[in-house]
């Protein structure tokens, strides 16, 4: 136990019990998303292993989605605690809850089918980043990338404008419109190995885009659209919850 734990003890995000962010009882209530519960990220209907349906596929569409937990109960509280109560150190304990079998399956998919050794967290707009002091997708993504043994890159995508949080928008059409043209290549995109290796030489086929929550898929689809227009061949989406 360090000094911070003495003065600011960790409390379970579910029940408030002191000790850990996820106590034993609350951890048991978390609902993982099973392999047979995967969905197409475009139409949100059941899909084998989360691959985008052939009828939903487009030149600039996201190619598939992996989400680990249902967005309810303790998981919902955990994500809101990170984002709105600024408890960024919760990320490590949260990511550690992902079943090893899920990590293994995703690792096989990304390293064989998509040859995707690079993870890109969904960026915040600079004004929101300044207010919060961190990007929750980046905090979670850093821990997740370590588990997957892949690199993470935070300067590939940037937001061109601030948007309303997707979870606050009631209608699907509003969420889709909210994300229109919101992403652009990051300031260092042309200077990174990504541009040379992925786009010019074709040595790797794709990248993984990481976010905290999947709602309608508007964010993932907008990110995939920009990346594919920039020359990336495959884009796979990963979120902590759905």
C-alpha positions in Angstrom: 0.0 0.0 0.0 1.4 3.4 -0.9 0.8 6.8 0.7 -2.0 7.7 -1.7 -4.0 4.6 -0.7 -3.8 5.7 3.0 -5.2 9.2 2.4 -7.3 8.4 -0.7 -8.3 4.7 -0.3 -9.7 2.9 -3.3 -13.4 2.3 -3.1 -15.5 -0.2 -5.1 -17.3 1.6 -7.9 -20.3 -0.6 -7.4 -20.9 -0.6 -3.6 -18.3 1.8 -2.2 -16.4 -0.8 -0.1 -12.9 0.2 0.7 -10.0 -1.8 -0.7 -10.3 -2.2 -4.5 -12.2 -0.6 -7.4 -14.0 -3.9 -8.0 -14.9 -5.9 -4.8 -15.5 -9.6 -5.1 -19.3 -9.3 -4.9 -19.6 -6.5 -7.5 -17.1 -8.2 -9.8 -19.4 -11.3 -9.9 -22.2 -9.1 -11.3 -20.3 -8.0 -14.4 -21.7 -9.5 -17.6 -19.1 -10.4 -20.3 -20.1 -10.4 -23.9 -19.9 -14.0 -25.1 -18.5 -14.9 -28.5 -21.9 -15.9 -29.8 -23.2 -12.4 -28.8 -21.0 -10.5 -31.2 -22.6 -8.0 -33.5 -22.0 -6.3 -36.8 -20.8 -2.7 -36.0 -22.8 -1.2 -38.8 -26.3 -2.7 -38.4 -25.8 -4.0 -34.8 -27.3 -7.4 -35.6 -25.7 -10.7 -34.7 -22.5 -11.4 -36.6 -19.9 -14.2 -36.5 -17.0 -13.1 -34.4 -18.0 -9.5 -34.8 -17.2 -9.2 -38.5 -19.1 -6.6 -40.5 -21.8 -8.3 -42.6 -21.0 -8.5 -46.4 -24.2 -6.5 -47.1 -23.0 -3.8 -44.6 -19.4 -3.6 -45.9 -18.3 -0.5 -47.7 -15.0 0.8 -49.0 -14.5 3.0 -45.9 -16.4 1.0 -43.3 -15.0 -0.5 -40.1 -14.3 -4.2 -40.7 -15.5 -5.6 -37.3 -16.0 -5.1 -33.6 -14.9 -6.7 -30.4 -16.5 -5.6 -27.1 -15.9 -7.2 -23.8 -18.6 -6.2 -21.3 -22.3 -5.2 -21.2 -22.6 -1.5 -20.6 -24.6 -1.7 -17.4 -24.3 -2.0 -13.6 -20.7 -1.9 -12.3 -19.2 -1.5 -15.8 -21.3 1.5 -16.5 -20.3 3.0 -13.1 -16.6 2.2 -13.8 -16.5 4.0 -17.1 -18.4 7.0 -15.7 -16.0 7.1 -12.7 -13.1 7.3 -15.1 -14.6 9.9 -17.3 -16.5 12.2 -15.0 -14.9 11.7 -11.6 -11.4 11.7 -13.2 -10.2 8.5 -11.5 -7.8 7.5 -14.3 -5.9 4.9 -12.2 -9.0 2.7 -12.3 -8.0 1.7 -15.8 -5.5 -1.0 -14.9 -7.9 -2.8 -12.6 -10.7 -2.5 -15.1 -8.8 -3.9 -18.1 -7.5 -6.8 -15.9 -11.1 -8.0 -15.7 -11.1 -8.9 -19.4 -11.1 -12.8 -19.7 -7.8 -14.2 -20.8 -9.7 -16.3 -23.5 -11.1 -13.0 -25.0 -7.6 -11.5 -25.1 -6.2 -14.6 -26.7 -8.9 -14.8 -29.4 -8.6 -11.1 -30.3 -4.8 -11.4 -30.4 -5.0 -14.2 -32.8 -7.5 -12.3 -35.0 -5.4 -9.1 -35.1 -2.1 -10.7 -35.7 -3.2 -13.2 -38.4 -6.4 -12.2 -40.1 -5.7 -8.4 -40.0 -1.9 -8.4 -39.2 -2.6 -5.4 -36.9 0.1 -4.6 -34.4 -0.9 -1.0 -33.8 -3.7 0.3 -31.5 -5.2 3.8 -32.0 -7.3 5.2 -29.1 -10.2 7.5 -30.1 -9.0 11.0 -29.3 -10.7 13.7 -27.3 -11.1 17.3 -28.6 -8.3 19.4 -27.2 -10.8 21.5 -25.1 -12.2 18.4 -23.5 -8.8 17.0 -22.9 -7.7 20.2 -21.2 -10.8 20.1 -18.9 -10.4 16.4 -18.0 -6.6 16.2 -18.0 -6.5 12.9 -19.8 -8.2 10.8 -22.5 -10.0 7.8 -21.0 -9.7 5.8 -24.2 -5.9 6.4 -24.1 -5.6 5.4 -20.4 -7.5 2.2 -21.0 -5.8 1.6 -24.3 -2.3 1.8 -22.8 -3.1 -1.0 -20.4 -4.9 -3.0 -23.0 -2.1 -2.7 -25.5 0.3 -4.1 -22.9 -1.9 -7.1 -22.4 -2.1 -7.7 -26.2 1.7 -7.0 -26.7 1.0 -4.4 -29.4 2.1 -0.8 -29.9 -0.2 2.2 -29.2 -0.1 5.4 -31.2 -1.9 8.6 -30.1 -1.1 11.0 -32.9 -2.7 9.3 -35.8 -6.2 10.6 -35.3 -7.4 14.1 -34.2 -10.8 15.6 -33.6 -11.6 18.6 -35.8 -14.5 19.8 -33.6 -16.1 19.2 -30.2 -19.1 16.9 -30.2 -21.8 16.1 -27.7 -21.2 12.8 -25.8 -22.8 10.0 -27.9 -24.5 8.4 -24.8 -26.4 11.7 -24.3 -28.1 11.5 -27.7 -31.4 9.6 -27.9 -31.7 8.9 -31.6 -29.4 6.8 -33.8 -29.6 9.3 -36.7 -28.5 12.1 -34.4 -25.5 10.1 -33.2 -24.5 9.3 -36.7 -24.8 13.0 -37.8 -22.9 14.1 -34.6 -19.8 12.3 -35.9 -19.9 13.4 -39.5 -16.4 14.5 -40.5 -15.2 14.8 -36.9 -11.8 13.1 -37.5 -8.8 14.1 -39.5 -5.2 12.7 -39.8 -3.1 13.6 -36.7 -0.3 16.1 -36.9 2.3 13.4 -37.1 0.5 10.9 -39.4 2.8 11.5 -42.4 5.9 11.3 -40.2 5.2 8.0 -38.5 6.2 4.5 -39.7 2.4 4.0 -40.2 2.4 6.1 -43.3 5.4 4.3 -44.8 4.8 0.7 -43.6 1.0 0.5 -43.9 0.2 2.8 -46.8 3.2 2.8 -49.1 4.7 -0.6 -48.5 1.7 -2.6 -47.5 3.7 -4.6 -44.9 0.7 -4.7 -42.6 -2.9 -4.8 -43.4 -4.7 -2.7 -40.7 -5.0 -1.1 -37.4 -7.1 -1.4 -34.2 -9.2 1.5 -33.1 -10.0 1.5 -29.3 -12.7 3.2 -27.3 -14.5 2.9 -24.0 -18.1 2.3 -25.1 -19.8 1.3 -28.3 -23.3 2.9 -28.7 -24.4 3.1 -32.3 -21.0 2.6 -33.9 -20.9 6.2 -35.2 -17.6 6.9 -33.6 -15.9 3.8 -34.9 -17.3 4.2 -38.4 -16.2 7.8 -38.6 -12.6 6.9 -37.4 -12.5 4.0 -39.9 -13.7 6.3 -42.7 -10.8 8.7 -42.1 -8.2 6.0 -41.7 -9.2 4.1 -44.8 -9.3 7.3 -46.9 -5.8 7.9 -45.7 -4.8 4.5 -47.1 -5.2 2.0 -44.2 -6.6 -1.3 -45.6 -8.3 -2.8 -42.5 -9.8 -1.2 -39.4 -11.0 -3.3 -36.4 -12.9 -1.7 -33.6 -12.4 -2.7 -29.9 -14.4 -1.3 -26.9 -14.5 -2.1 -23.3 -18.3 -2.2 -23.2 -21.3 -2.2 -25.5 
